[in-house]
């Protein structure tokens, strides 16, 4: 979904990174609140592969909290 263009970082590219970071924060919040996978996918612009990586991160964070 978010790809960097070769060469210098354009203003549009920097906005994409900001949007990507926001989507990750939103996805983490929704996953912590136990929203279903499909709703999180619909609420963000992440693709399923990116979302699965975020899910793994959230699970790791949850495991560290309970240890």
Secondary structure as GFF3:
##gff-version 3
##sequence-region A 1 67
A	DSSP	alpha_helix	11	32	.	.	.	ID=ss1
A	DSSP	alpha_helix	37	43	.	.	.	ID=ss2
A	DSSP	alpha_helix	48	66	.	.	.	ID=ss3
###
